[in-house]
Amino acid sequence: MTNSARQEDLDRHPVATGPAAGGEVPVIDLGGPGAVEAIAAACRDWGFFQVVNHGVPATLVDAVWRETRGYFARPDADKLALSRTRGNPWGYYNNELTKNQRDKKEVFDLTSEGVDPIYDAANRWPADDGGFRRTMTAWFEACETLSLELLDALGLGLGLPRGYLRPFFAPQHTGLLRLNHYPVRDPRAALDAAPPPADLGVHHHTDAGALTVLLQDSVGGLQVYRDGFWHDVAPLEGAFVINTADMMQVWSNDRYRAPVHRVLAMHEHDRYSLPFFFNPSADCEVRPLEDVVDSTHPPRYRPIRWAEFRGRRTDGDYADYGPEVQIADYRIDRNS
């Protein structure tokens, strides 16, 4: 079976309609008792959960929504002036591929200030950005802080000391913030007489890094795949959606799962979301942690050089370079 056929079959699976189909994505109070245990259970069972009482002020949330919607309302020419490329992935793009299928969306990506260590490129900002740069920088920093707290909780859930995972993100993590706009009208429609088809907002995938912190609006459309069904990740006011990603699955030796998820194409209302992808340092080599492997649970993955893995995954945003790199490519076959 071809890679595209497997993708098509997965997207044909039904959407869950009630508890009989496996329940709902957990909601966890970060300030409540048992939060670490609840997070660990969610990472084992779903790879997805929502958090409340996270400490990010509502005023900052309001500001980042205002700036995000304002940015995507700009004329196409202004946005295209900062188009992402394979050589510099920071800026705007409206023709992204996921597993070699075009997504119906437009994005703006940014990372830590300065020249990043993987692509050797710096953020690019609109010339007349008003409060855009200031607000996005503040949001980036708030997501960093929350990600580190969640990272500690994930480590504690594996029986590791608090702070155990932090050195893998030092001295500089390679996280990035993405602004997503999923419009009803195809963002390529004004530029192409017949744009390539895009039947989903984002085609199904797992995230490449350690964990993702997502702010989504009230429209809905995010779905996670579990036990043969697609499950809606219903918007919850004041909450962040969290999911574990590929490198966390490797570190945990499959105790935590990197969940497959997708976003539906919009047909009635535009949708906006802001994922923060928390990624290791550029020189990190990711492998199952010594403290989670033993004679009965041997390592299931070969070492992964993060900068190489990340670079190969990003290349697939722009063109079909063959099957997208996956952690399954590094899995150790015990039967060979």
N, C-alpha and C positions, 0 to 999 in steps of 0.2 A: 504494500500500500504506500502511496506517495505521501510526502509531508503535507501537501495541500489537502489530500483526501482525509487525512486524520484530523486536520483543522476543521474541515467542513463537517465531518461527522460529529465532532464535539459541539459545534455551534448549533447543531440540530437537536441537541438534547433538550428536554422540556424545562420550563421554569417552574420552580416549586410554588405550590399554592397554599400550603398550610403546614402545621406541625407534623403531619404524617409524612411529609417529604423531608424531614430532618431538622426542623426547628429554625431559629433565626440567629443571626450574628449577635454574639453577646455584647451587652453594654456594661462597662466597668467604671465604677467610681474610683478614681485614682487616690482619693483621700480616705476611702473607706477601708474597713478591716478586710483582710483576705485578698487585697488587690493583686499581690504577687502571684498567689495561687490561682486566682481567676485568670490572670494574663497567661500564665503557663498553660493552663487547660485550654484556653482559647487558641493559643499557638499550636498546640497539639491537634486539636479537633477541627479548627477552621483555618487558622492562619490569618483570620480577620477578627477584629473586635472594634467597638467604639468606646471612646473614653469621655467622661465628663469630669468636672472638678479638676481641670487640667492646669489652671493657673494663667492661661493666656487671656488678657483683658478684652472685654467685649468692644472697647473703643478701637483697639488695634484691628480686630476682626472687621468692624465696620469700615475702617479706613482702607484695608486691603481689598475688600469687595469694591469699594468706590473706585479705587485706582485700577483694578483689574478690568472692570466693565468699561471704564473710560479709555483704557489702552486699546481694547479690541474695537471700540467705536471709531478709532482713528481711520482716516482714508487708507486704502490698500497701499498706495504709493509710499506713505510714511512708514507703514509696517514692513513692507518689502525692502526698504532701504537698509534694514538690519537683518536680512535673511541669514539664517543658519546655513552653514556648509559643512562638508565632511572635515574640513580643516579647522573650522571654528564653529562649535556647536552652540554658541551663546547668542541668543537673539530670537528672531521670529521665524516661524515655518508653518506652511499650510498644505504640505504635500507628504506627510510622514507615512512611512510604512511600518506595520507591525507584522512580523512573520511574512513579509513580502506582499502584504495586502494593504491598500491605501485606507487610511482612517479619515473619517469625516469630522475634521476638527482643525483648529489653528492653535498654535502654542507660542509662548515666549519663555525661554529658558535663561536662568542666571545661576551663578555659583558664588563662592567666596570672592571677595574683592582681591585684586592682584592677578598675576598670571597663574593659571591653574597648572598643576604638575602632570596631568595626563595629556592634554591637547596643546599645552603651551600657548594658551589664548586667554584673553581677558574679557570680562563682561562688556557689553555694548549697550548704551542707554539712549533713549530718544533725546534729541538735542534740546527740546523744550519740555522736559519731563515734569515740570512743576514739582509736585510732591511724590511722584512715582518712585524715583530712586530711593528717597528717604524711607518711604513706607515699605517698599519691598526689602530693603536692608534690615529694617526693624523686624519684619515678619520672618526673614531668614534666620535672624538671631533667636527669635522666640522658638522657632521650630528646632534649632540646634539644641537649645536648653531642654525642651521636652523630649527630644530624641535620646539625649544622654540619660535622662531619668528612665525612659522606657528601656534603654539598653541595659541599665543596671537591673531592672526588674526581670528582663529576659534571662540575664545571667543567674540571678538568684533562683529563678524557676528551674534552672539546670543544676542547682546545687552548688553554684560557684560563689566565691566571695563577691561582695559589692565592689564594683569598679573593675572586675576582672577583664571585661571586654574592651574597656576604654583605650588601652595601649594600641589596639589595632586601628584606631582612628587618629593617632597622634604621629607627628606633631600637627598635621593638617588633614582633616577628612576631605573627601572629594564629593560631598553631598551637593545636590542641586535643587533649586526651586523651579517648578514649572507652573505657568499660568495656562490653563486650558479653557478654550471656548468651543463648545459644540453647537454650532448654529443650525437652525432649520434649513437655511439655504446653504448649499455647498460653498465653502469659501473659495473654491477654484472656479465657480460658475462665471464670475465676472472676468476671469483671466483665460479660460479655455472654452472654446466653442462646444467641445464635448469632453468634459473632464473624465478621467478614468473612474469607474464605479467605486463607491465607498459605502458599503452596506452596514457598517458599524461605526460608532464613534471611535472606539479603540477595539481592535480585534484581540482575541484572548491571548494572554501572556502571563508570565510571572515577572516580578520586578527583579532587577539584577543585583541590587546591593544588600544591605542588612535589614532595613525596615523602612516603611513609608508612613508619613504623617499626612493625612489628607483632610482638607477643608472642602466640603461640597455644599452646593446651594440646595434649595428646597425642591428642585425639579425631579431629581431621581434619574436612574439609568445605569448606575453601577451594579454589577452582578458578580458574585463569586461562585465558582463551580465546586460542588461537593456531592459525593455519593450519587453521581448520575443526574444531578439537577443543577440548574442555575438558580441561585438565591439572590433576591434583591437585597441590597444594602441600603435600607430605607434611610433617607435624610432625617437627622435628629437635631433639632435646634440646639446650638451651643456645644455640640459634640465634635470630636475629631474621629475620623476613621483611621485605624491603624492596621497595617498588614506586615507580616514578616516577608522576607525576600530570599533570593537564592543563596547569598553568602551565609545568612543565618541558618538556613537548612543544612548547609555543609558544616558549619561550626558545630551545630547540635547533632551531627551525624544522623539526621533524619528524625530526631525527636520533635523538632519544630518543622512545620511544612511551609513552603513557599506556595501560596495558593494561586491557582489559575483564576484570572478575572478578566472582565471585559466591560465596555461601556456601550450601551445601545445608541444607535443614531437617533438624533432628535427630529421629530416630525411636526410638533405642535408648539414647543417652547424652547428657546435657547437655554443651554445649560452652561454653568461655569464651575470650575473646581481648581484647587491649588494643591497639588501633591508636592511634598518635600521628600526627596529620596536621600536617605542617610546612608552614606557609603564609606567604606574603609579608606585609609590613606593609600596613596598611589603605589607605594612600595610594599604593600601588604601581600603576603602569600597566605591564602586561605586554605585551611585543611581542617578535618575534624579535630576538635580540642582534645588534648591529652586526657583531660579530666572527665570526658564523656565516653571514652573508648576503653575497652578491656578485652579479656580473652573471649567473652561471650558476645561482645559488641565491638567487633573489629572495625577499623576505619572503612567507610563505604565510598570515599572519594580520594582521588589523587590531588596533590596540591594545585591550587588555582592562583595564578598571578593576576591579581585584581585589575591592574592597569591594562593588561592585555585583554582580559575578559570584557571589561567595560568598553574598551575601544572597539572590539569586534561587534559587540551588541549595538553600539552607536552607529557603526557603519551601515547596519541594516536599516536605519531610519531613512536612508537616502536612495538606496538602490538594492536590487536583488543580487546579493553576493553568495547565493546558495542558502541552505538551511541556517536559520539563526542559531548562534552558539547557545548551548544550554548546559546546566550543570550535569545533566545526564551524560554528556560527552566525557565527563571526568569520573564517572562512576566505576568503581572497581568490580570487575566480574569475578566472583569467587569460584565460578565453575570452569574458568578457563585454565 
